[in-house]
């Protein structure tokens, strides 16, 4: 999923999958020593270009090896599908996670301060 490139190498994607447990999320971390971020506002995902690139690689690898290893599609890396699955993919692509928060029923919840 290519997305639209914004200023500063930021990417923007629209997530069409149905969220079941969250209304939005925000994360910050590092990939290869570079600070990265992602924010999903309930419709649009904005993320660092380098995080997007690593996530695309993870999706491609899982697409090939997930089929060979018979891994259920719900457990593979994704940039399309459920926002919860996308959030998990982005988190696992970070070398270091510095901040994770999500909102549910309008209440903000912090996982990693």
ABEGO torsion letter per residue (X at the ends): XAEBBBBGGBBBBBBABBBAABABBBBBBBBGGBBBBBBBAGABBBBBAAAAAAAAAAAAAAAAAAAAAGBBAAABBBABEBAAAAAAAAAAABABBABBBBBBGGBBBBABX
